Amino acid sequence: MTDVEVGLARAMLAKGMKNDQVHFYFNRADRLISSGRIAQIKDGSYAKDVAAAANDELADFITKWDAEHAAIYPKGPQSPTDPDFIDALFEKRKSGWHVRHGETDIVECKLNYAVSGKILRAIAGLANNKGGHILFGIRNEATIVDGMSDDKFETLDPALLTSHLVSFLDPVPTVTRIPHVIGGRKIGVLYVERHERAPIIVLKGMGNDLREGAVYFRYVGETRQIKPGEMRAIIEAREARAVAEFSRRMSRVASGAGATIDLDTGEVTGRTGSFVIDRELLPSIQFVREGDFSQTKGAPTLRLVGDVQPMSAADRDRIHVVRDNIPPNSIVENFLDDNQVRDPLAYLHAQAYYQRKWMPIWHYVHQLSMSIDDLVEDLRRLTACMPSSRDAIVQRLRGTQSAYKIYTGKPKAMLTDLRAGKVKTPKNDFDLSAFAYALHGLPNDFEEIEKIRPIILECLKRDKAEKHRSQIYRAACRVDEIIHYQRK
């Protein structure tokens, strides 16, 4: 999602809109977004630095969205699981409450819920088409609300429904269970989401209603095996998504955020460097999709399995070795020594894997050719084991967080001396701590900033017991910020 979309979503959530209502506005066939992304925006684990859109911006967005989609979606509540949305599926007539438009390609009616091949077939058919609702407690012939005659739907264990979906359908569709009341009668609603990786295929049969290997599709008034035309449309949609994903990946390669591998030569090439995998090793390397292990940690990760190393002296001459384990002290010391590194992006990525949130960033940003927007997007796509550390980097890049802080006592007195041009190396352990705290309060226009770097490095070397490591690292960050500010 773009920053503008994140801001709009945050404004919707602030107004009390439910997650699935917000998701409805941004999920598209050509750009599918996980509903978990909205949850991440809500709890602040994604794009924390992006502020909510203003009320007039949100109102303008919704007005334009409604105008563009008026022919597709009826006016009224937008979330298909919202009680008001479900109410809108019904209307009152002389003979009682009826399903407004009867059975369609997005609505199927049943009298009572029971685990059966017909229900699983209906779920698969809707997921392979546009998604939709299965309504229980409806007399099918007249689509009149009779209410359910038992409590099987109300007492349904969601885990049991999931186990049946996993056992019989692949990929597994997403289904939401909603007990509801229409005209004083209890009904049940299963909302089936359109599956982004259709077609859903039946893994094993169940009676005469579910045939192994079949692909079902919801047509107007019936669910049946898919016809060639609809199957072609599903395949074309998958191909379109694959092309869009390929274009996105190539765009990352072009911007320097990605790399390519030549499977004939074993050469991996990116804008900032390259390395070679021996040809004999290539067949034994596996690219394994690890999956999304947490609902709050973002997209799946690709892991490379295998030992990657040069096999000859000739290869070694052509290879740039990129350090893949970058400890915090290397990140800080390279800045303090003003070293240029071979892969500056790796030094920024590494900070997303440590609890320490205060390490220099601008020293490495200036060595990259990426814009701040591209860098922020690259970091957000990173599956980091410390999301809060990654988000702290993003906030500093956006200018919403700084290492600047003023303390009282001895640090304040030392800061006064520093601002007066009295730059001295601390004499003892106590002075070292106060000196580090004092550096946090240096102003952006501090003229003696280059004299501070070697002193911080000396403090770092003297702090062998690591008692003052956090203060020293933040001091290095503050100096990094000031140098960046003065370069602008």
C-alpha positions as CSV (number, residue, x, y, z in Angstrom):
1,M,0.0,0.0,0.0
2,T,1.2,3.5,-0.7
3,D,1.6,6.1,2.0
4,V,-1.5,7.9,0.8
5,E,-3.6,4.7,1.1
6,V,-2.1,3.9,4.5
7,G,-3.1,7.4,5.6
8,L,-6.7,7.0,4.3
9,A,-7.0,3.5,6.0
10,R,-5.7,5.0,9.3
11,A,-8.3,7.8,9.0
12,M,-11.1,5.2,8.4
13,L,-10.0,3.1,11.4
14,A,-9.9,6.2,13.6
15,K,-13.6,6.9,12.6
16,G,-14.5,3.4,13.9
17,M,-14.8,1.5,10.6
18,K,-14.2,-2.2,11.0
19,N,-11.1,-3.8,9.5
20,D,-12.9,-5.7,6.7
21,Q,-14.8,-2.5,5.8
22,V,-11.5,-0.7,5.3
23,H,-10.0,-3.6,3.5
24,F,-12.9,-3.5,1.0
25,Y,-11.7,0.0,-0.3
26,F,-8.2,-1.0,-1.1
27,N,-8.2,-4.7,-2.2
28,R,-8.3,-5.0,-6.0
29,A,-8.1,-7.9,-8.4
30,D,-4.9,-6.5,-9.9
31,R,-3.4,-5.7,-6.5
32,L,-4.5,-8.1,-3.8
33,I,-3.9,-7.0,-0.2
34,S,-4.1,-9.2,2.8
35,S,-6.7,-8.3,5.4
36,G,-3.9,-8.7,7.9
37,R,-2.3,-5.6,6.5
38,I,-5.2,-3.5,7.8
39,A,-4.8,-5.0,11.2
40,Q,-1.1,-4.1,11.1
41,I,-2.0,-0.5,10.2
42,K,-4.5,-0.4,13.1
43,D,-2.0,-1.7,15.7
44,G,0.8,0.5,14.4
45,S,3.1,-2.4,13.3
46,Y,3.0,-1.2,9.7
47,A,3.9,2.3,8.4
48,K,3.7,3.8,11.9
49,D,5.3,7.0,10.6
50,V,2.4,7.7,8.2
51,A,-0.2,10.0,9.7
52,A,-4.0,9.6,9.2
53,A,-5.5,11.5,6.3
54,A,-7.4,14.7,7.0
55,N,-11.2,14.5,7.2
56,D,-11.7,16.3,3.9
57,E,-9.2,14.1,2.1
58,L,-11.0,11.0,3.4
59,A,-14.4,12.4,2.4
60,D,-13.1,13.2,-1.1
61,F,-11.6,9.7,-1.5
62,I,-14.9,8.0,-0.5
63,T,-17.0,10.2,-2.8
64,K,-14.8,9.5,-5.8
65,W,-14.6,5.8,-4.9
66,D,-18.4,5.5,-4.6
67,A,-18.8,7.3,-8.0
68,E,-16.3,4.9,-9.7
69,H,-17.9,1.8,-8.3
70,A,-21.6,2.7,-8.3
71,A,-22.3,0.3,-11.1
72,I,-20.6,-2.6,-9.3
73,Y,-21.6,-2.2,-5.7
74,P,-25.0,-1.0,-4.4
75,K,-25.1,2.0,-2.1
76,G,-25.1,1.2,1.6
77,P,-22.7,-0.7,3.9
78,Q,-19.6,-1.9,2.1
79,S,-18.4,-4.8,4.3
80,P,-20.0,-8.1,3.2
81,T,-19.9,-9.3,6.8
82,D,-21.4,-6.2,8.3
83,P,-24.9,-6.9,9.8
84,D,-26.3,-3.9,7.9
85,F,-25.0,-5.4,4.6
86,I,-26.6,-8.7,5.4
87,D,-29.9,-6.9,6.3
88,A,-29.8,-5.3,2.8
89,L,-29.9,-8.8,1.2
90,F,-33.5,-9.1,2.4
91,E,-36.7,-7.3,1.9
92,K,-40.2,-7.6,3.5
93,R,-43.1,-8.6,1.4
94,K,-46.7,-9.5,2.2
95,S,-45.8,-13.1,2.6
96,G,-42.9,-12.3,4.9
97,W,-39.2,-11.7,4.6
98,H,-37.5,-12.7,1.3
99,V,-34.0,-12.8,-0.1
100,R,-34.2,-9.6,-2.1
101,H,-32.9,-10.8,-5.5
102,G,-33.2,-14.5,-4.9
103,E,-30.4,-16.9,-5.7
104,T,-27.7,-15.3,-7.9
105,D,-24.1,-15.9,-8.7
106,I,-23.1,-14.4,-5.3
107,V,-26.0,-15.7,-3.1
108,E,-27.0,-19.4,-2.5
109,C,-29.8,-20.4,-0.1
110,K,-30.1,-23.5,2.2
111,L,-32.7,-24.4,4.8
112,N,-30.3,-25.8,7.5
113,Y,-26.6,-26.2,8.0
114,A,-25.0,-29.6,7.9
115,V,-21.5,-30.8,7.0
116,S,-22.2,-32.1,3.4
117,G,-20.8,-32.2,-0.1
118,K,-23.3,-29.6,-1.2
119,I,-22.1,-27.0,1.3
120,L,-18.4,-27.6,0.4
121,R,-19.3,-27.4,-3.3
122,A,-21.1,-24.1,-2.7
123,I,-18.1,-22.7,-0.9
124,A,-15.7,-23.8,-3.6
125,G,-18.0,-22.4,-6.4
126,L,-18.3,-19.0,-4.7
127,A,-14.5,-18.8,-4.0
128,N,-13.7,-19.6,-7.6
129,N,-16.1,-16.8,-8.8
130,K,-16.6,-13.5,-7.1
131,G,-17.1,-14.7,-3.6
132,G,-20.5,-14.3,-1.9
133,H,-22.9,-15.5,0.8
134,I,-24.5,-18.8,1.7
135,L,-27.7,-18.2,3.6
136,F,-29.2,-20.8,5.9
137,G,-32.8,-20.7,7.2
138,I,-34.2,-19.9,3.8
139,R,-36.9,-22.0,2.0
140,N,-35.0,-22.4,-1.3
141,E,-38.0,-22.6,-3.7
142,A,-39.5,-19.2,-2.6
143,T,-36.4,-17.7,-1.0
144,I,-38.5,-16.9,2.0
145,V,-37.0,-16.7,5.5
146,D,-38.2,-19.6,7.6
147,G,-35.4,-19.6,10.1
148,M,-33.3,-22.6,11.0
149,S,-35.0,-25.5,12.7
150,D,-31.9,-26.5,14.8
151,D,-28.9,-24.9,16.5
152,K,-26.2,-26.6,14.4
153,F,-25.1,-23.4,12.8
154,E,-25.0,-21.4,16.1
155,T,-23.0,-24.1,17.9
156,L,-20.7,-24.8,14.9
157,D,-17.1,-25.0,16.0
158,P,-15.1,-22.8,13.5
159,A,-12.2,-25.2,13.9
160,L,-14.4,-28.1,12.7
161,L,-15.4,-26.1,9.6
162,T,-11.8,-25.3,8.9
163,S,-10.8,-28.9,9.2
164,H,-13.3,-29.9,6.6
165,L,-12.2,-27.2,4.2
166,V,-8.5,-28.3,4.6
167,S,-9.4,-31.9,4.1
168,F,-11.5,-31.5,0.9
169,L,-10.4,-28.3,-0.9
170,D,-7.1,-26.9,-2.1
171,P,-6.2,-24.1,-1.9
172,V,-8.3,-23.5,1.2
173,P,-10.9,-20.8,0.9
174,T,-11.5,-18.1,3.5
175,V,-15.0,-18.4,5.1
176,T,-16.5,-16.2,7.8
177,R,-19.5,-17.5,9.9
178,I,-22.1,-14.9,11.0
179,P,-25.2,-15.8,13.0
180,H,-28.0,-13.3,12.3
181,V,-31.7,-12.6,12.8
182,I,-34.1,-11.5,10.1
183,G,-37.8,-10.7,11.0
184,G,-37.3,-12.4,14.4
185,R,-36.1,-15.6,12.8
186,K,-32.6,-17.0,13.3
187,I,-30.6,-17.5,10.1
188,G,-27.0,-18.4,9.4
189,V,-24.6,-16.7,7.0
190,L,-21.3,-18.0,5.6
191,Y,-19.4,-15.3,3.7
192,V,-16.9,-16.8,1.2
193,E,-14.1,-14.6,0.0
194,R,-13.0,-14.7,-3.6
195,H,-9.8,-16.7,-3.6
196,E,-6.7,-14.9,-5.0
197,R,-5.2,-18.2,-6.2
198,A,-8.1,-19.8,-7.9
199,P,-9.1,-22.4,-9.1
200,I,-9.9,-24.3,-5.9
201,I,-9.9,-28.0,-6.6
202,V,-11.7,-30.8,-4.7
203,L,-9.1,-33.1,-3.1
204,K,-11.5,-36.0,-2.4
205,G,-15.1,-36.8,-3.0
206,M,-18.1,-36.9,-0.7
207,G,-21.1,-38.8,-1.9
208,N,-22.6,-37.7,-5.2
209,D,-22.3,-33.9,-4.5
210,L,-18.5,-33.6,-4.4
211,R,-16.3,-35.2,-7.0
212,E,-12.5,-35.6,-6.6
213,G,-10.5,-33.4,-8.9
214,A,-13.5,-31.3,-9.9
215,V,-13.5,-27.5,-10.1
216,Y,-16.8,-25.9,-9.2
217,F,-18.1,-22.4,-10.1
218,R,-21.0,-20.4,-9.0
219,Y,-23.3,-19.4,-11.8
220,V,-26.7,-17.6,-11.5
221,G,-28.9,-19.8,-9.5
222,E,-26.6,-22.9,-9.4
223,T,-23.2,-24.2,-8.5
224,R,-21.8,-26.7,-11.1
225,Q,-18.5,-27.8,-12.6
226,I,-16.7,-24.9,-14.3
227,K,-17.1,-24.3,-18.0
228,P,-14.2,-23.6,-20.3
229,G,-14.8,-19.9,-20.6
230,E,-14.7,-19.3,-16.9
231,M,-11.6,-21.5,-16.5
232,R,-9.8,-19.5,-19.2
233,A,-10.8,-16.3,-17.3
234,I,-9.3,-17.6,-14.1
235,I,-6.1,-18.7,-15.9
236,E,-5.8,-15.3,-17.6
237,A,-6.2,-13.5,-14.3
238,R,-3.4,-15.6,-12.8
239,E,-1.2,-14.8,-15.7
240,A,-1.9,-11.1,-15.4
241,R,-1.0,-11.2,-11.7
242,A,2.2,-13.1,-12.5
243,V,3.2,-10.5,-15.1
244,A,2.5,-7.7,-12.6
245,E,4.6,-9.4,-10.0
246,F,7.4,-9.9,-12.5
247,S,7.3,-6.3,-13.5
248,R,7.5,-5.3,-9.8
249,R,10.5,-7.5,-9.3
250,M,12.2,-6.2,-12.3
251,S,11.6,-2.6,-11.1
252,R,13.3,-3.5,-7.9
253,V,16.3,-4.8,-9.8
254,A,16.4,-1.6,-11.9
255,S,16.3,0.6,-8.7
256,G,19.1,-1.4,-7.1
257,A,16.7,-3.0,-4.5
258,G,16.9,-6.4,-6.0
259,A,19.3,-8.7,-8.0
260,T,19.2,-11.3,-10.7
261,I,20.8,-14.7,-10.9
262,D,22.1,-16.3,-14.1
263,L,21.5,-20.0,-13.7
264,D,23.9,-20.8,-16.6
265,T,26.9,-19.0,-15.1
266,G,25.9,-18.8,-11.4
267,E,26.5,-15.0,-11.3
268,V,24.2,-13.0,-9.0
269,T,24.2,-9.3,-10.1
270,G,22.8,-6.2,-8.5
271,R,23.5,-2.4,-8.7
272,T,25.7,-2.4,-5.7
273,G,27.8,-5.5,-6.6
274,S,27.8,-9.1,-7.6
275,F,29.0,-12.6,-6.6
276,V,29.3,-16.0,-8.2
277,I,27.9,-19.4,-7.2
278,D,29.8,-22.3,-8.7
279,R,28.0,-24.0,-11.5
280,E,28.3,-27.4,-9.9
281,L,26.5,-26.1,-6.8
282,L,23.6,-24.6,-8.7
283,P,21.5,-27.8,-9.0
284,S,21.7,-28.5,-5.3
285,I,20.5,-25.0,-4.2
286,Q,16.8,-24.8,-3.2
287,F,14.7,-21.7,-3.0
288,V,12.2,-22.4,-0.2
289,R,9.2,-20.3,0.6
290,E,9.2,-20.0,4.4
291,G,5.7,-18.5,4.7
292,D,4.2,-15.9,6.9
293,F,4.7,-17.2,10.4
294,S,3.0,-14.2,12.1
295,Q,0.0,-12.2,11.3
296,T,1.9,-9.0,12.3
297,K,5.2,-9.5,10.6
298,G,4.5,-9.0,6.9
299,A,5.1,-10.9,3.8
300,P,6.6,-14.4,3.3
301,T,10.4,-14.8,3.1
302,L,12.6,-16.6,0.6
303,R,15.4,-18.6,2.1
304,L,18.5,-19.8,0.2
305,V,19.5,-23.3,1.3
306,G,23.1,-24.4,0.5
307,D,26.7,-23.4,0.9
308,V,27.5,-20.6,-1.5
309,Q,31.3,-20.1,-2.0
310,P,33.8,-19.8,-4.9
311,M,35.5,-23.0,-6.0
312,S,38.6,-21.7,-7.8
313,A,41.2,-18.9,-7.7
314,A,39.8,-17.4,-10.9
315,D,36.4,-17.1,-9.4
316,R,37.7,-15.5,-6.2
317,D,39.2,-12.7,-8.3
318,R,35.8,-11.8,-9.7
319,I,33.8,-12.2,-6.4
320,H,32.8,-9.4,-4.1
321,V,32.2,-10.9,-0.6
322,V,29.3,-9.3,1.1
323,R,29.1,-9.7,4.9
324,D,25.8,-11.3,5.8
325,N,26.2,-11.1,9.6
326,I,26.7,-7.4,10.5
327,P,26.9,-6.8,14.3
328,P,25.8,-3.5,15.8
329,N,29.4,-2.5,16.7
330,S,30.4,-2.7,13.0
331,I,27.5,-0.5,12.0
332,V,28.5,2.1,14.6
333,E,32.3,1.8,14.1
334,N,32.1,2.2,10.3
335,F,30.3,5.4,10.8
336,L,32.7,6.7,13.4
337,D,35.7,5.8,11.1
338,D,33.9,7.3,8.2
339,N,34.3,4.1,6.2
340,Q,32.6,3.5,2.8
341,V,31.1,0.0,2.8
342,R,30.5,-2.3,-0.2
343,D,26.8,-2.9,0.6
344,P,25.3,0.0,2.5
345,L,21.8,-1.3,2.2
346,A,22.8,-4.5,4.1
347,Y,23.9,-2.3,7.0
348,L,20.5,-0.7,7.1
349,H,18.7,-4.0,6.8
350,A,20.8,-5.5,9.7
351,Q,19.4,-2.9,12.1
352,A,16.0,-4.5,11.7
353,Y,17.3,-7.6,13.3
354,Y,18.6,-6.2,16.6
355,Q,16.8,-4.8,19.7
356,R,19.0,-1.8,19.7
357,K,17.1,1.0,17.9
358,W,19.9,3.6,17.9
359,M,22.5,3.0,15.3
360,P,23.6,5.4,12.5
361,I,21.6,5.4,9.3
362,W,22.4,8.5,7.3
363,H,26.0,7.5,6.8
364,Y,24.7,4.5,4.8
365,V,21.8,6.3,3.2
366,H,24.3,8.8,1.6
367,Q,26.2,5.8,0.0
368,L,23.0,4.6,-1.7
369,S,21.4,5.9,-4.9
370,M,17.9,5.1,-3.6
371,S,15.3,7.8,-2.8
372,I,13.9,7.9,0.8
373,D,10.5,6.7,-0.5
374,D,12.1,3.7,-2.2
375,L,14.2,2.9,0.8
376,V,11.2,3.2,3.2
377,E,9.2,0.8,0.9
378,D,12.2,-1.6,0.8
379,L,12.4,-1.7,4.6
380,R,8.6,-2.2,5.0
381,R,8.8,-5.2,2.7
382,L,11.6,-6.7,4.9
383,T,10.5,-9.6,7.1
384,A,12.3,-8.4,10.2
385,C,12.5,-10.3,13.4
386,M,12.4,-6.9,15.2
387,P,9.6,-5.0,13.5
388,S,9.8,-2.2,16.1
389,S,13.5,-1.6,15.2
390,R,12.7,-1.6,11.5
391,D,9.8,0.9,12.1
392,A,12.2,3.1,14.2
393,I,14.5,3.3,11.1
394,V,11.5,4.3,8.9
395,Q,10.5,7.0,11.4
396,R,14.0,8.5,11.5
397,L,14.1,8.5,7.7
398,R,10.8,10.3,7.6
399,G,12.0,12.8,10.2
400,T,9.4,11.9,12.8
401,Q,11.9,10.6,15.3
402,S,15.3,11.8,16.4
403,A,18.2,11.0,18.8
404,Y,18.0,14.6,20.1
405,K,17.3,14.8,23.8
406,I,18.3,17.2,26.6
407,Y,19.2,15.9,30.1
408,T,19.7,17.7,33.4
409,G,22.7,17.6,35.9
410,K,26.2,16.9,34.7
411,P,25.2,16.1,31.1
412,K,23.6,19.5,30.8
413,A,26.8,21.2,32.1
414,M,28.9,19.2,29.7
415,L,26.6,20.2,26.8
416,T,27.0,23.9,27.7
417,D,30.8,23.4,27.5
418,L,30.5,21.6,24.2
419,R,28.4,24.4,22.7
420,A,31.1,26.9,23.9
421,G,33.7,25.0,21.9
422,K,35.3,23.1,24.9
423,V,35.5,19.6,23.3
424,K,37.3,17.2,25.6
425,T,37.7,13.5,26.0
426,P,36.0,12.3,29.2
427,K,38.5,11.4,31.9
428,N,36.7,8.5,33.8
429,D,33.8,6.1,33.6
430,F,31.4,8.5,35.2
431,D,32.4,11.3,32.9
432,L,32.1,8.9,29.9
433,S,28.4,8.3,30.6
434,A,27.6,12.0,31.2
435,F,29.5,12.9,28.0
436,A,27.5,10.4,25.9
437,Y,24.2,11.8,27.4
438,A,25.4,15.4,26.7
439,L,26.0,14.6,23.0
440,H,22.3,13.7,22.6
441,G,21.5,17.4,23.0
442,L,23.9,18.8,20.4
443,P,22.1,21.2,18.1
444,N,22.0,20.8,14.3
445,D,24.3,23.7,13.7
446,F,27.1,22.5,16.1
447,E,30.3,23.5,14.3
448,E,32.8,21.2,15.9
449,I,30.9,18.0,14.9
450,E,33.8,16.3,13.1
451,K,35.9,16.5,16.3
452,I,33.3,14.4,18.1
453,R,33.5,11.2,16.0
454,P,37.0,10.1,17.2
455,I,36.1,10.9,20.8
456,I,33.0,8.7,20.6
457,L,35.1,5.9,19.0
458,E,37.5,6.2,22.0
459,C,34.6,6.0,24.4
460,L,33.3,2.9,22.7
461,K,36.7,1.2,23.0
462,R,37.0,2.1,26.7
463,D,33.5,0.8,27.4
464,K,34.7,-2.9,27.5
465,A,32.1,-4.0,30.0
466,E,29.4,-2.4,27.7
467,K,27.8,-0.5,30.6
468,H,27.3,2.6,28.6
469,R,26.8,1.1,25.1
470,S,23.2,2.4,24.7
471,Q,24.1,6.0,25.5
472,I,27.2,5.8,23.2
473,Y,25.2,4.4,20.3
474,R,22.6,7.1,20.6
475,A,25.3,9.7,20.8
476,A,26.7,8.3,17.5
477,C,23.2,8.5,16.0
478,R,22.9,12.2,17.0
479,V,26.2,13.0,15.4
480,D,25.1,11.1,12.3
481,E,21.9,13.2,12.2
482,I,23.8,16.5,12.6
483,I,26.2,15.6,9.8
484,H,23.3,14.7,7.5
485,Y,21.5,18.0,8.4
486,Q,24.6,20.0,7.6
487,R,25.0,18.3,4.3
488,K,21.5,19.1,3.1
